[in-house]
Amino acid sequence: MPTPIIIYGALGKMGREIGRIALQDPSVSVVGCVEHQSHPDLGKNYSELLGSNKASARVVSSLREVEAPGAVV
């Protein structure tokens, strides 16, 4: 069973790099992606924004909006 992770700053330089690695790793599952409340990509599918077809969460502006619990933030 993959380890569920939540990425803060998901669309920044480091967040995107972590996301690309995580989306290629079968031992983790991206269940949450948090970004600044004014970011234009809020609500979009994170994996699609990074050019992946692996299922992942939508980008939200608050940890309270993440739909699944994460083991790693």
C-alpha positions in Angstrom: 0.0 0.0 0.0 1.5 3.4 -1.0 2.4 6.0 1.6 0.0 8.9 1.2 1.7 12.3 1.0 0.6 15.9 1.0 2.8 18.5 -0.8 2.8 22.1 0.5 3.9 24.6 -2.0 3.0 22.0 -4.6 3.5 24.3 -7.6 6.7 26.0 -6.6 10.1 24.9 -7.9 10.7 22.3 -5.2 7.1 21.3 -4.9 7.0 20.5 -8.6 10.2 18.5 -8.4 8.9 16.5 -5.4 5.7 15.9 -7.2 7.4 14.6 -10.4 9.4 12.2 -8.3 6.4 11.1 -6.2 4.2 10.6 -9.3 6.8 8.2 -10.7 7.2 6.2 -7.5 4.7 3.4 -6.9 5.5 3.4 -3.1 3.9 6.8 -2.6 0.5 8.4 -3.5 -0.1 12.1 -3.8 -3.3 12.7 -1.8 -3.0 16.4 -1.2 -1.5 19.5 -2.9 -1.6 22.8 -1.1 -0.7 26.1 -2.8 -1.2 29.8 -2.1 -4.8 31.0 -2.2 -4.2 33.3 -5.1 -2.5 30.7 -7.3 -4.3 30.5 -10.7 -4.2 26.7 -10.8 -6.2 26.1 -7.7 -8.8 23.4 -8.3 -6.9 21.7 -11.1 -5.6 18.1 -11.1 -2.0 18.1 -9.8 -0.7 15.3 -12.0 -2.2 16.8 -15.1 -0.4 20.1 -14.3 2.9 18.1 -14.1 2.2 16.2 -17.3 1.5 12.8 -15.7 -1.5 10.5 -16.1 -1.2 9.0 -12.6 -4.1 9.8 -10.4 -3.5 12.5 -7.8 -5.3 15.2 -5.9 -6.5 18.6 -7.0 -4.6 21.7 -5.9 -6.2 23.4 -2.9 -5.3 26.5 -0.8 -5.7 24.9 2.7 -4.9 21.7 4.5 -8.5 21.6 5.6 -9.5 21.2 1.9 -7.4 18.1 1.3 -9.8 15.2 0.8 -7.7 12.3 2.1 -5.4 12.0 5.1 -1.7 12.0 4.5 1.0 10.2 6.4 3.7 12.7 5.3 3.3 16.4 4.8 
